[in-house]
Amino acid sequence: MRQGKNIICNRCGKRFAADGSKSGQEAIHVEKEWGYFSSRDGIRQMFDLCENCYDEWISSFRFLPENQEETEFL
Ligand SMILES: [Zn+2]
């Protein structure tokens, strides 16, 4: 979650600067607006995870995320 210029990992509570270039830390931001037919009808949810928690999360996936290498660095 966001707190000022910081991101706090919703899972472990780790806090780091939103500007990943300064902290060397990045977070994954997930945002979902649940639709009419879901059990969360019309509710918007969002959370952030640090890289460690993201790793643990995806390790529970049956199929790992697809990787695509970025060839252009901005
Ligand atoms: Zn975490």
N, CA, C, O and the ligand as a Tripos MOL2 file, in Angstrom:
@<TRIPOS>MOLECULE
protein
  297   295    75     0     0
PROTEIN
NO_CHARGES

@<TRIPOS>ATOM
      1 N           0.8400   -1.1870    0.0000 N.3       1 MET1
      2 CA          0.0000    0.0000    0.0000 C.3       1 MET1
      3 C           0.8800    1.2440    0.0000 C.2       1 MET1
      4 O           2.0530    1.2040    0.3700 O.2       1 MET1
      5 N           0.2860    2.3250   -0.4180 N.am      2 ARG2
      6 CA          1.0160    3.5780   -0.5040 C.3       2 ARG2
      7 C           0.8750    4.3660    0.7840 C.2       2 ARG2
      8 O          -0.2000    4.4340    1.3780 O.2       2 ARG2
      9 N           1.9790    4.9570    1.2020 N.am      3 GLN3
     10 CA          1.9180    5.8750    2.3230 C.3       3 GLN3
     11 C           2.8800    7.0100    2.0110 C.2       3 GLN3
     12 O           4.0900    6.8910    2.2010 O.2       3 GLN3
     13 N           2.3220    8.1090    1.5290 N.am      4 GLY4
     14 CA          3.1520    9.2160    1.0930 C.3       4 GLY4
     15 C           4.0330    8.7800   -0.0640 C.2       4 GLY4
     16 O           3.5370    8.3010   -1.0840 O.2       4 GLY4
     17 N           5.3480    8.9470    0.0940 N.am      5 LYS5
     18 CA          6.2700    8.5640   -0.9750 C.3       5 LYS5
     19 C           6.8040    7.1550   -0.7810 C.2       5 LYS5
     20 O           7.7250    6.7230   -1.4740 O.2       5 LYS5
     21 N           6.2090    6.4430    0.1750 N.am      6 ASN6
     22 CA          6.6620    5.0910    0.4410 C.3       6 ASN6
     23 C           5.6480    4.0590   -0.0060 C.2       6 ASN6
     24 O           4.4500    4.3260   -0.1050 O.2       6 ASN6
     25 N           6.1640    2.8850   -0.2710 N.am      7 ILE7
     26 CA          5.3070    1.7330   -0.5120 C.3       7 ILE7
     27 C           5.5180    0.7810    0.6460 C.2       7 ILE7
     28 O           6.6530    0.5290    1.0490 O.2       7 ILE7
     29 N           4.4500    0.2600    1.1750 N.am      8 ILE8
     30 CA          4.5340   -0.7230    2.2500 C.3       8 ILE8
     31 C           3.9870   -2.0370    1.7150 C.2       8 ILE8
     32 O           2.8780   -2.1010    1.1840 O.2       8 ILE8
     33 N           4.7970   -3.0870    1.8680 N.am      9 CYS9
     34 CA          4.3590   -4.4010    1.4200 C.3       9 CYS9
     35 C           3.1660   -4.8430    2.2730 C.2       9 CYS9
     36 O           3.2590   -4.9080    3.4990 O.2       9 CYS9
     37 N           2.0560   -5.1430    1.6150 N.am     10 ASN10
     38 CA          0.8610   -5.5400    2.3630 C.3      10 ASN10
     39 C           1.0550   -6.8350    3.1350 C.2      10 ASN10
     40 O           0.3590   -7.0800    4.1200 O.2      10 ASN10
     41 N           1.9930   -7.6670    2.6980 N.am     11 ARG11
     42 CA          2.1350   -8.9770    3.3190 C.3      11 ARG11
     43 C           3.0800   -8.9360    4.5160 C.2      11 ARG11
     44 O           2.7380   -9.4320    5.5890 O.2      11 ARG11
     45 N           4.2660   -8.3500    4.3450 N.am     12 CYS12
     46 CA          5.2600   -8.4100    5.4240 C.3      12 CYS12
     47 C           5.4940   -7.0640    6.1040 C.2      12 CYS12
     48 O           6.1480   -6.9960    7.1440 O.2      12 CYS12
     49 N           4.9600   -5.9970    5.5180 N.am     13 GLY13
     50 CA          5.0810   -4.6970    6.1570 C.3      13 GLY13
     51 C           6.3670   -3.9560    5.8480 C.2      13 GLY13
     52 O           6.6090   -2.8740    6.3830 O.2      13 GLY13
     53 N           7.1980   -4.5370    4.9810 N.am     14 LYS14
     54 CA          8.4410   -3.8510    4.6140 C.3      14 LYS14
     55 C           8.1070   -2.5310    3.9230 C.2      14 LYS14
     56 O           7.1890   -2.4520    3.1080 O.2      14 LYS14
     57 N           8.8720   -1.5030    4.2690 N.am     15 ARG15
     58 CA          8.6120   -0.1710    3.7500 C.3      15 ARG15
     59 C           9.8220    0.2780    2.9230 C.2      15 ARG15
     60 O          10.9710    0.1300    3.3370 O.2      15 ARG15
     61 N           9.5370    0.8110    1.7820 N.am     16 PHE16
     62 CA         10.6360    1.3630    0.9800 C.3      16 PHE16
     63 C          10.1390    2.4690    0.0840 C.2      16 PHE16
     64 O           8.9380    2.6080   -0.1510 O.2      16 PHE16
     65 N          11.0770    3.2590   -0.4170 N.am     17 ALA17
     66 CA         10.7160    4.4270   -1.2180 C.3      17 ALA17
     67 C          10.0500    3.9890   -2.5200 C.2      17 ALA17
     68 O          10.4610    3.0170   -3.1540 O.2      17 ALA17
     69 N           9.0220    4.7270   -2.8970 N.am     18 ALA18
     70 CA          8.2960    4.3920   -4.1210 C.3      18 ALA18
     71 C           9.2120    4.5150   -5.3420 C.2      18 ALA18
     72 O           9.0060    3.8420   -6.3520 O.2      18 ALA18
     73 N          10.2140    5.3730   -5.2390 N.am     19 ASP19
     74 CA         11.1680    5.5190   -6.3280 C.3      19 ASP19
     75 C          12.1890    4.3750   -6.2540 C.2      19 ASP19
     76 O          13.1780    4.4570   -5.5260 O.2      19 ASP19
     77 N          11.9320    3.3270   -7.0080 N.am     20 GLY20
     78 CA         12.7600    2.1350   -6.9360 C.3      20 GLY20
     79 C          14.2190    2.3530   -7.2710 C.2      20 GLY20
     80 O          15.0810    1.5870   -6.8410 O.2      20 GLY20
     81 N          14.5030    3.4080   -8.0480 N.am     21 SER21
     82 CA         15.8840    3.6390   -8.4460 C.3      21 SER21
     83 C          16.7350    4.0660   -7.2560 C.2      21 SER21
     84 O          17.9530    3.8880   -7.2670 O.2      21 SER21
     85 N          16.0950    4.6320   -6.2240 N.am     22 LYS22
     86 CA         16.8540    5.0790   -5.0550 C.3      22 LYS22
     87 C          17.0780    3.9330   -4.0720 C.2      22 LYS22
     88 O          18.1660    3.7790   -3.5170 O.2      22 LYS22
     89 N          16.0480    3.1440   -3.8690 N.am     23 SER23
     90 CA         16.1290    2.1070   -2.8400 C.3      23 SER23
     91 C          16.6520    0.7920   -3.3960 C.2      23 SER23
     92 O          17.0850   -0.0800   -2.6430 O.2      23 SER23
     93 N          16.6110    0.6510   -4.7190 N.am     24 GLY24
     94 CA         16.9790   -0.6230   -5.3080 C.3      24 GLY24
     95 C          15.9160   -1.6790   -5.0810 C.2      24 GLY24
     96 O          16.1320   -2.8570   -5.3660 O.2      24 GLY24
     97 N          14.7730   -1.2640   -4.5710 N.am     25 GLN25
     98 CA         13.6740   -2.1730   -4.2740 C.3      25 GLN25
     99 C          12.4970   -1.8280   -5.1750 C.2      25 GLN25
    100 O          12.1950   -0.6590   -5.4150 O.2      25 GLN25
    101 N          11.8650   -2.8330   -5.6490 N.am     26 GLU26
    102 CA         10.6510   -2.6090   -6.4140 C.3      26 GLU26
    103 C           9.5240   -3.4170   -5.8220 C.2      26 GLU26
    104 O           9.7290   -4.4440   -5.1760 O.2      26 GLU26
    105 N           8.3350   -2.9240   -6.0600 N.am     27 ALA27
    106 CA          7.1470   -3.6260   -5.5760 C.3      27 ALA27
    107 C           6.2610   -3.9560   -6.7620 C.2      27 ALA27
    108 O           6.3460   -3.3290   -7.8180 O.2      27 ALA27
    109 N           5.4220   -4.9360   -6.5680 N.am     28 ILE28
    110 CA          4.4000   -5.1990   -7.5720 C.3      28 ILE28
    111 C           3.1060   -4.6000   -7.0440 C.2      28 ILE28
    112 O           2.7290   -4.8050   -5.8900 O.2      28 ILE28
    113 N           2.4440   -3.8650   -7.9030 N.am     29 HIS29
    114 CA          1.1820   -3.2420   -7.5310 C.3      29 HIS29
    115 C           0.0560   -3.9790   -8.2340 C.2      29 HIS29
    116 O           0.0690   -4.1230   -9.4560 O.2      29 HIS29
    117 N          -0.8970   -4.4360   -7.4780 N.am     30 VAL30
    118 CA         -2.0380   -5.1410   -8.0490 C.3      30 VAL30
    119 C          -3.2940   -4.3410   -7.7500 C.2      30 VAL30
    120 O          -3.5430   -3.9430   -6.6120 O.2      30 VAL30
    121 N          -4.0670   -4.1180   -8.7760 N.am     31 GLU31
    122 CA         -5.2840   -3.3420   -8.6190 C.3      31 GLU31
    123 C          -6.3900   -4.0270   -9.4070 C.2      31 GLU31
    124 O          -6.2150   -4.3670  -10.5770 O.2      31 GLU31
    125 N          -7.5060   -4.2220   -8.7700 N.am     32 LYS32
    126 CA         -8.5930   -4.9530   -9.4200 C.3      32 LYS32
    127 C          -9.9390   -4.3630   -9.0500 C.2      32 LYS32
    128 O         -10.2620   -4.2000   -7.8730 O.2      32 LYS32
    129 N         -10.7050   -4.0530  -10.0540 N.am     33 GLU33
    130 CA        -12.0680   -3.6230   -9.8160 C.3      33 GLU33
    131 C         -12.9680   -4.8000  -10.1390 C.2      33 GLU33
    132 O         -13.1360   -5.1750  -11.2990 O.2      33 GLU33
    133 N         -13.5440   -5.3760   -9.0950 N.am     34 TRP34
    134 CA        -14.3410   -6.5850   -9.2780 C.3      34 TRP34
    135 C         -15.6550   -6.2520   -9.9510 C.2      34 TRP34
    136 O         -16.2850   -5.2340   -9.6670 O.2      34 TRP34
    137 N         -16.0420   -7.1150  -10.8290 N.am     35 GLY35
    138 CA        -17.2250   -6.8580  -11.6390 C.3      35 GLY35
    139 C         -18.5240   -7.2790  -10.9770 C.2      35 GLY35
    140 O         -18.5550   -7.8380   -9.8800 O.2      35 GLY35
    141 N         -19.5640   -6.9900  -11.6800 N.am     36 TYR36
    142 CA        -20.9310   -7.1750  -11.1900 C.3      36 TYR36
    143 C         -21.2130   -8.5960  -10.7290 C.2      36 TYR36
    144 O         -21.9230   -8.8010   -9.7440 O.2      36 TYR36
    145 N         -20.6630   -9.5780  -11.4360 N.am     37 PHE37
    146 CA        -21.0320  -10.9600  -11.1390 C.3      37 PHE37
    147 C         -20.0920  -11.6510  -10.1550 C.2      37 PHE37
    148 O         -20.2970  -12.8100   -9.7950 O.2      37 PHE37
    149 N         -19.0730  -10.9350   -9.7310 N.am     38 SER38
    150 CA        -18.1890  -11.5350   -8.7430 C.3      38 SER38
    151 C         -18.7910  -11.3600   -7.3490 C.2      38 SER38
    152 O         -19.7570  -10.6200   -7.1610 O.2      38 SER38
    153 N         -18.2010  -12.0530   -6.3850 N.am     39 SER39
    154 CA        -18.7170  -11.9430   -5.0210 C.3      39 SER39
    155 C         -18.3090  -10.6160   -4.3880 C.2      39 SER39
    156 O         -18.7910  -10.2610   -3.3120 O.2      39 SER39
    157 N         -17.3970   -9.8680   -5.0760 N.am     40 ARG40
    158 CA        -16.9680   -8.5670   -4.5500 C.3      40 ARG40
    159 C         -17.5370   -7.4450   -5.4140 C.2      40 ARG40
    160 O         -16.8770   -6.4350   -5.6610 O.2      40 ARG40
    161 N         -18.7150   -7.6320   -5.8480 N.am     41 ASP41
    162 CA        -19.4020   -6.7460   -6.7690 C.3      41 ASP41
    163 C         -19.0740   -5.2640   -6.5510 C.2      41 ASP41
    164 O         -19.3780   -4.6930   -5.5040 O.2      41 ASP41
    165 N         -18.4590   -4.6680   -7.5490 N.am     42 GLY42
    166 CA        -18.2390   -3.2230   -7.5400 C.3      42 GLY42
    167 C         -17.1730   -2.7450   -6.5840 C.2      42 GLY42
    168 O         -17.0580   -1.5410   -6.3520 O.2      42 GLY42
    169 N         -16.3920   -3.6440   -6.0240 N.am     43 ILE43
    170 CA        -15.3610   -3.2410   -5.0670 C.3      43 ILE43
    171 C         -14.0090   -3.1760   -5.7550 C.2      43 ILE43
    172 O         -13.6350   -4.0800   -6.5020 O.2      43 ILE43
    173 N         -13.2800   -2.1000   -5.4970 N.am     44 ARG44
    174 CA        -11.9290   -1.9770   -6.0290 C.3      44 ARG44
    175 C         -10.9360   -2.3440   -4.9410 C.2      44 ARG44
    176 O         -10.9940   -1.8010   -3.8370 O.2      44 ARG44
    177 N         -10.0360   -3.2490   -5.2370 N.am     45 GLN45
    178 CA         -9.0290   -3.6510   -4.2690 C.3      45 GLN45
    179 C          -7.6490   -3.4020   -4.8530 C.2      45 GLN45
    180 O          -7.4420   -3.5100   -6.0620 O.2      45 GLN45
    181 N          -6.7220   -3.0740   -3.9910 N.am     46 MET46
    182 CA         -5.3440   -2.9070   -4.4360 C.3      46 MET46
    183 C          -4.3840   -3.2730   -3.3210 C.2      46 MET46
    184 O          -4.6750   -3.1060   -2.1370 O.2      46 MET46
    185 N          -3.2370   -3.7750   -3.7310 N.am     47 PHE47
    186 CA         -2.1990   -4.0620   -2.7500 C.3      47 PHE47
    187 C          -0.8390   -4.0400   -3.4240 C.2      47 PHE47
    188 O          -0.7230   -4.1120   -4.6480 O.2      47 PHE47
    189 N           0.1800   -3.9380   -2.5930 N.am     48 ASP48
    190 CA          1.5610   -3.9660   -3.0830 C.3      48 ASP48
    191 C           2.3160   -5.0750   -2.3670 C.2      48 ASP48
    192 O           2.0880   -5.3480   -1.1890 O.2      48 ASP48
    193 N           3.2060   -5.6980   -3.0940 N.am     49 LEU49
    194 CA          4.0500   -6.7270   -2.5080 C.3      49 LEU49
    195 C           5.5090   -6.4270   -2.8270 C.2      49 LEU49
    196 O           5.8410   -5.9910   -3.9290 O.2      49 LEU49
    197 N           6.3800   -6.6690   -1.8370 N.am     50 CYS50
    198 CA          7.8100   -6.5430   -2.0980 C.3      50 CYS50
    199 C           8.2460   -7.7520   -2.9310 C.2      50 CYS50
    200 O           7.4850   -8.7000   -3.1240 O.2      50 CYS50
    201 N           9.4780   -7.6940   -3.4130 N.am     51 GLU51
    202 CA          9.9280   -8.7540   -4.3190 C.3      51 GLU51
    203 C           9.9680  -10.1140   -3.6270 C.2      51 GLU51
    204 O           9.6390  -11.1320   -4.2350 O.2      51 GLU51
    205 N          10.3720  -10.1300   -2.3540 N.am     52 ASN52
    206 CA         10.4110  -11.4050   -1.6160 C.3      52 ASN52
    207 C           9.0300  -12.0310   -1.5040 C.2      52 ASN52
    208 O           8.8530  -13.2250   -1.7440 O.2      52 ASN52
    209 N           8.0580  -11.2110   -1.1370 N.am     53 CYS53
    210 CA          6.7040  -11.7410   -0.9730 C.3      53 CYS53
    211 C           6.1250  -12.1330   -2.3270 C.2      53 CYS53
    212 O           5.3670  -13.0970   -2.4340 O.2      53 CYS53
    213 N           6.4860  -11.3820   -3.3490 N.am     54 TYR54
    214 CA          6.0610  -11.7450   -4.6920 C.3      54 TYR54
    215 C           6.6210  -13.1210   -5.0730 C.2      54 TYR54
    216 O           5.9150  -13.9610   -5.6310 O.2      54 TYR54
    217 N           7.9020  -13.3300   -4.7600 N.am     55 ASP55
    218 CA          8.5290  -14.6280   -5.0540 C.3      55 ASP55
    219 C           7.7960  -15.7670   -4.3610 C.2      55 ASP55
    220 O           7.5400  -16.8150   -4.9530 O.2      55 ASP55
    221 N           7.4620  -15.5380   -3.0860 N.am     56 GLU56
    222 CA          6.7610  -16.5920   -2.3450 C.3      56 GLU56
    223 C           5.3660  -16.8180   -2.9010 C.2      56 GLU56
    224 O           4.8760  -17.9460   -2.9550 O.2      56 GLU56
    225 N           4.7380  -15.7290   -3.3120 N.am     57 TRP57
    226 CA          3.3810  -15.8300   -3.8670 C.3      57 TRP57
    227 C           3.3960  -16.6710   -5.1450 C.2      57 TRP57
    228 O           2.6320  -17.6270   -5.2810 O.2      57 TRP57
    229 N           4.2760  -16.3000   -6.0790 N.am     58 ILE58
    230 CA          4.2570  -17.0100   -7.3690 C.3      58 ILE58
    231 C           4.7630  -18.4420   -7.2310 C.2      58 ILE58
    232 O           4.4800  -19.2830   -8.0840 O.2      58 ILE58
    233 N           5.5130  -18.7280   -6.1580 N.am     59 SER59
    234 CA          5.9760  -20.1030   -5.9790 C.3      59 SER59
    235 C           4.8060  -21.0390   -5.6800 C.2      59 SER59
    236 O           4.9440  -22.2590   -5.7710 O.2      59 SER59
    237 N           3.6500  -20.4620   -5.3210 N.am     60 SER60
    238 CA          2.4660  -21.2810   -5.0800 C.3      60 SER60
    239 C           1.6350  -21.4580   -6.3450 C.2      60 SER60
    240 O           0.6420  -22.1850   -6.3430 O.2      60 SER60
    241 N           2.0430  -20.7930   -7.4280 N.am     61 PHE61
    242 CA          1.3060  -20.9080   -8.6920 C.3      61 PHE61
    243 C           1.5390  -22.2800   -9.3190 C.2      61 PHE61
    244 O           2.6240  -22.8500   -9.2060 O.2      61 PHE61
    245 N           0.5390  -22.7850   -9.9620 N.am     62 ARG62
    246 CA          0.7250  -24.0150  -10.7330 C.3      62 ARG62
    247 C           1.5920  -23.7360  -11.9690 C.2      62 ARG62
    248 O           2.4570  -24.5310  -12.3350 O.2      62 ARG62
    249 N           1.3360  -22.5900  -12.5950 N.am     63 PHE63
    250 CA          2.1330  -22.1720  -13.7520 C.3      63 PHE63
    251 C           2.7990  -20.8480  -13.4080 C.2      63 PHE63
    252 O           2.1270  -19.8970  -13.0100 O.2      63 PHE63
    253 N           4.0850  -20.7840  -13.5550 N.am     64 LEU64
    254 CA          4.8070  -19.5660  -13.2170 C.3      64 LEU64
    255 C           4.5030  -18.4720  -14.2400 C.2      64 LEU64
    256 O           4.1190  -18.7690  -15.3710 O.2      64 LEU64
    257 N           4.6740  -17.2060  -13.8440 N.am     65 PRO65
    258 CA          4.4460  -16.1130  -14.7920 C.3      65 PRO65
    259 C           5.3480  -16.2630  -16.0090 C.2      65 PRO65
    260 O           6.4560  -16.7930  -15.9290 O.2      65 PRO65
    261 N           4.8460  -15.7870  -17.1190 N.am     66 GLU66
    262 CA          5.6760  -15.8180  -18.3240 C.3      66 GLU66
    263 C           6.7250  -14.7220  -18.2210 C.2      66 GLU66
    264 O           6.4650  -13.6310  -17.7140 O.2      66 GLU66
    265 N           7.8970  -15.0370  -18.7060 N.am     67 ASN67
    266 CA          8.9780  -14.0560  -18.7180 C.3      67 ASN67
    267 C           9.2000  -13.5450  -20.1280 C.2      67 ASN67
    268 O           9.2060  -14.3000  -21.1000 O.2      67 ASN67
    269 N           9.3810  -12.2550  -20.2020 N.am     68 GLN68
    270 CA          9.7300  -11.6640  -21.4840 C.3      68 GLN68
    271 C          10.8510  -10.6690  -21.2380 C.2      68 GLN68
    272 O          10.7210   -9.7660  -20.4120 O.2      68 GLN68
    273 N          11.9270  -10.8370  -21.9440 N.am     69 GLU69
    274 CA         13.0700   -9.9710  -21.7080 C.3      69 GLU69
    275 C          12.8790   -8.6340  -22.4220 C.2      69 GLU69
    276 O          12.5560   -8.5890  -23.6090 O.2      69 GLU69
    277 N          13.0850   -7.5590  -21.6830 N.am     70 GLU70
    278 CA         12.9810   -6.2360  -22.2870 C.3      70 GLU70
    279 C          14.2880   -5.9260  -22.9910 C.2      70 GLU70
    280 O          15.3600   -5.9590  -22.3860 O.2      70 GLU70
    281 N          14.1880   -5.6270  -24.2640 N.am     71 THR71
    282 CA         15.4200   -5.3820  -25.0170 C.3      71 THR71
    283 C          15.8180   -3.9140  -25.0080 C.2      71 THR71
    284 O          16.9730   -3.5740  -25.2630 O.2      71 THR71
    285 N          14.8530   -3.0450  -24.7120 N.am     72 GLU72
    286 CA         15.1800   -1.6290  -24.6580 C.3      72 GLU72
    287 C          15.1030   -1.1400  -23.2280 C.2      72 GLU72
    288 O          14.0830   -1.3070  -22.5580 O.2      72 GLU72
    289 N          16.1760   -0.5380  -22.7630 N.am     73 PHE73
    290 CA         16.1740    0.0360  -21.4160 C.3      73 PHE73
    291 C          16.0280    1.5350  -21.5280 C.2      73 PHE73
    292 O          16.7590    2.1910  -22.2690 O.2      73 PHE73
    293 N          15.0820    2.0670  -20.7900 N.am     74 LEU74
    294 CA         14.8500    3.5080  -20.8550 C.3      74 LEU74
    295 C          15.7410    4.2360  -19.8530 C.2      74 LEU74
    296 O          15.6900    5.4620  -19.7580 O.2      74 LEU74
    297 ZN          6.8820   -8.2710    1.6290 Zn       75 ZN75
@<TRIPOS>BOND
     1     1     2 1
     2     2     3 1
     3     3     4 2
     4     3     5 am
     5     5     6 1
     6     6     7 1
     7     7     8 2
     8     7     9 am
     9     9    10 1
    10    10    11 1
    11    11    12 2
    12    11    13 am
    13    13    14 1
    14    14    15 1
    15    15    16 2
    16    15    17 am
    17    17    18 1
    18    18    19 1
    19    19    20 2
    20    19    21 am
    21    21    22 1
    22    22    23 1
    23    23    24 2
    24    23    25 am
    25    25    26 1
    26    26    27 1
    27    27    28 2
    28    27    29 am
    29    29    30 1
    30    30    31 1
    31    31    32 2
    32    31    33 am
    33    33    34 1
    34    34    35 1
    35    35    36 2
    36    35    37 am
    37    37    38 1
    38    38    39 1
    39    39    40 2
    40    39    41 am
    41    41    42 1
    42    42    43 1
    43    43    44 2
    44    43    45 am
    45    45    46 1
    46    46    47 1
    47    47    48 2
    48    47    49 am
    49    49    50 1
    50    50    51 1
    51    51    52 2
    52    51    53 am
    53    53    54 1
    54    54    55 1
    55    55    56 2
    56    55    57 am
    57    57    58 1
    58    58    59 1
    59    59    60 2
    60    59    61 am
    61    61    62 1
    62    62    63 1
    63    63    64 2
    64    63    65 am
    65    65    66 1
    66    66    67 1
    67    67    68 2
    68    67    69 am
    69    69    70 1
    70    70    71 1
    71    71    72 2
    72    71    73 am
    73    73    74 1
    74    74    75 1
    75    75    76 2
    76    75    77 am
    77    77    78 1
    78    78    79 1
    79    79    80 2
    80    79    81 am
    81    81    82 1
    82    82    83 1
    83    83    84 2
    84    83    85 am
    85    85    86 1
    86    86    87 1
    87    87    88 2
    88    87    89 am
    89    89    90 1
    90    90    91 1
    91    91    92 2
    92    91    93 am
    93    93    94 1
    94    94    95 1
    95    95    96 2
    96    95    97 am
    97    97    98 1
    98    98    99 1
    99    99   100 2
   100    99   101 am
   101   101   102 1
   102   102   103 1
   103   103   104 2
   104   103   105 am
   105   105   106 1
   106   106   107 1
   107   107   108 2
   108   107   109 am
   109   109   110 1
   110   110   111 1
   111   111   112 2
   112   111   113 am
   113   113   114 1
   114   114   115 1
   115   115   116 2
   116   115   117 am
   117   117   118 1
   118   118   119 1
   119   119   120 2
   120   119   121 am
   121   121   122 1
   122   122   123 1
   123   123   124 2
   124   123   125 am
   125   125   126 1
   126   126   127 1
   127   127   128 2
   128   127   129 am
   129   129   130 1
   130   130   131 1
   131   131   132 2
   132   131   133 am
   133   133   134 1
   134   134   135 1
   135   135   136 2
   136   135   137 am
   137   137   138 1
   138   138   139 1
   139   139   140 2
   140   139   141 am
   141   141   142 1
   142   142   143 1
   143   143   144 2
   144   143   145 am
   145   145   146 1
   146   146   147 1
   147   147   148 2
   148   147   149 am
   149   149   150 1
   150   150   151 1
   151   151   152 2
   152   151   153 am
   153   153   154 1
   154   154   155 1
   155   155   156 2
   156   155   157 am
   157   157   158 1
   158   158   159 1
   159   159   160 2
   160   159   161 am
   161   161   162 1
   162   162   163 1
   163   163   164 2
   164   163   165 am
   165   165   166 1
   166   166   167 1
   167   167   168 2
   168   167   169 am
   169   169   170 1
   170   170   171 1
   171   171   172 2
   172   171   173 am
   173   173   174 1
   174   174   175 1
   175   175   176 2
   176   175   177 am
   177   177   178 1
   178   178   179 1
   179   179   180 2
   180   179   181 am
   181   181   182 1
   182   182   183 1
   183   183   184 2
   184   183   185 am
   185   185   186 1
   186   186   187 1
   187   187   188 2
   188   187   189 am
   189   189   190 1
   190   190   191 1
   191   191   192 2
   192   191   193 am
   193   193   194 1
   194   194   195 1
   195   195   196 2
   196   195   197 am
   197   197   198 1
   198   198   199 1
   199   199   200 2
   200   199   201 am
   201   201   202 1
   202   202   203 1
   203   203   204 2
   204   203   205 am
   205   205   206 1
   206   206   207 1
   207   207   208 2
   208   207   209 am
   209   209   210 1
   210   210   211 1
   211   211   212 2
   212   211   213 am
   213   213   214 1
   214   214   215 1
   215   215   216 2
   216   215   217 am
   217   217   218 1
   218   218   219 1
   219   219   220 2
   220   219   221 am
   221   221   222 1
   222   222   223 1
   223   223   224 2
   224   223   225 am
   225   225   226 1
   226   226   227 1
   227   227   228 2
   228   227   229 am
   229   229   230 1
   230   230   231 1
   231   231   232 2
   232   231   233 am
   233   233   234 1
   234   234   235 1
   235   235   236 2
   236   235   237 am
   237   237   238 1
   238   238   239 1
   239   239   240 2
   240   239   241 am
   241   241   242 1
   242   242   243 1
   243   243   244 2
   244   243   245 am
   245   245   246 1
   246   246   247 1
   247   247   248 2
   248   247   249 am
   249   249   250 1
   250   250   251 1
   251   251   252 2
   252   251   253 am
   253   253   254 1
   254   254   255 1
   255   255   256 2
   256   255   257 am
   257   257   258 1
   258   258   259 1
   259   259   260 2
   260   259   261 am
   261   261   262 1
   262   262   263 1
   263   263   264 2
   264   263   265 am
   265   265   266 1
   266   266   267 1
   267   267   268 2
   268   267   269 am
   269   269   270 1
   270   270   271 1
   271   271   272 2
   272   271   273 am
   273   273   274 1
   274   274   275 1
   275   275   276 2
   276   275   277 am
   277   277   278 1
   278   278   279 1
   279   279   280 2
   280   279   281 am
   281   281   282 1
   282   282   283 1
   283   283   284 2
   284   283   285 am
   285   285   286 1
   286   286   287 1
   287   287   288 2
   288   287   289 am
   289   289   290 1
   290   290   291 1
   291   291   292 2
   292   291   293 am
   293   293   294 1
   294   294   295 1
   295   295   296 2
@<TRIPOS>SUBSTRUCTURE
     1 MET1         2 RESIDUE 1 A MET
     2 ARG2         6 RESIDUE 1 A ARG
     3 GLN3        10 RESIDUE 1 A GLN
     4 GLY4        14 RESIDUE 1 A GLY
     5 LYS5        18 RESIDUE 1 A LYS
     6 ASN6        22 RESIDUE 1 A ASN
     7 ILE7        26 RESIDUE 1 A ILE
     8 ILE8        30 RESIDUE 1 A ILE
     9 CYS9        34 RESIDUE 1 A CYS
    10 ASN10       38 RESIDUE 1 A ASN
    11 ARG11       42 RESIDUE 1 A ARG
    12 CYS12       46 RESIDUE 1 A CYS
    13 GLY13       50 RESIDUE 1 A GLY
    14 LYS14       54 RESIDUE 1 A LYS
    15 ARG15       58 RESIDUE 1 A ARG
    16 PHE16       62 RESIDUE 1 A PHE
    17 ALA17       66 RESIDUE 1 A ALA
    18 ALA18       70 RESIDUE 1 A ALA
    19 ASP19       74 RESIDUE 1 A ASP
    20 GLY20       78 RESIDUE 1 A GLY
    21 SER21       82 RESIDUE 1 A SER
    22 LYS22       86 RESIDUE 1 A LYS
    23 SER23       90 RESIDUE 1 A SER
    24 GLY24       94 RESIDUE 1 A GLY
    25 GLN25       98 RESIDUE 1 A GLN
    26 GLU26      102 RESIDUE 1 A GLU
    27 ALA27      106 RESIDUE 1 A ALA
    28 ILE28      110 RESIDUE 1 A ILE
    29 HIS29      114 RESIDUE 1 A HIS
    30 VAL30      118 RESIDUE 1 A VAL
    31 GLU31      122 RESIDUE 1 A GLU
    32 LYS32      126 RESIDUE 1 A LYS
    33 GLU33      130 RESIDUE 1 A GLU
    34 TRP34      134 RESIDUE 1 A TRP
    35 GLY35      138 RESIDUE 1 A GLY
    36 TYR36      142 RESIDUE 1 A TYR
    37 PHE37      146 RESIDUE 1 A PHE
    38 SER38      150 RESIDUE 1 A SER
    39 SER39      154 RESIDUE 1 A SER
    40 ARG40      158 RESIDUE 1 A ARG
    41 ASP41      162 RESIDUE 1 A ASP
    42 GLY42      166 RESIDUE 1 A GLY
    43 ILE43      170 RESIDUE 1 A ILE
    44 ARG44      174 RESIDUE 1 A ARG
    45 GLN45      178 RESIDUE 1 A GLN
    46 MET46      182 RESIDUE 1 A MET
    47 PHE47      186 RESIDUE 1 A PHE
    48 ASP48      190 RESIDUE 1 A ASP
    49 LEU49      194 RESIDUE 1 A LEU
    50 CYS50      198 RESIDUE 1 A CYS
    51 GLU51      202 RESIDUE 1 A GLU
    52 ASN52      206 RESIDUE 1 A ASN
    53 CYS53      210 RESIDUE 1 A CYS
    54 TYR54      214 RESIDUE 1 A TYR
    55 ASP55      218 RESIDUE 1 A ASP
    56 GLU56      222 RESIDUE 1 A GLU
    57 TRP57      226 RESIDUE 1 A TRP
    58 ILE58      230 RESIDUE 1 A ILE
    59 SER59      234 RESIDUE 1 A SER
    60 SER60      238 RESIDUE 1 A SER
    61 PHE61      242 RESIDUE 1 A PHE
    62 ARG62      246 RESIDUE 1 A ARG
    63 PHE63      250 RESIDUE 1 A PHE
    64 LEU64      254 RESIDUE 1 A LEU
    65 PRO65      258 RESIDUE 1 A PRO
    66 GLU66      262 RESIDUE 1 A GLU
    67 ASN67      266 RESIDUE 1 A ASN
    68 GLN68      270 RESIDUE 1 A GLN
    69 GLU69      274 RESIDUE 1 A GLU
    70 GLU70      278 RESIDUE 1 A GLU
    71 THR71      282 RESIDUE 1 A THR
    72 GLU72      286 RESIDUE 1 A GLU
    73 PHE73      290 RESIDUE 1 A PHE
    74 LEU74      294 RESIDUE 1 A LEU
    75 ZN75       297 GROUP 0 **** ****
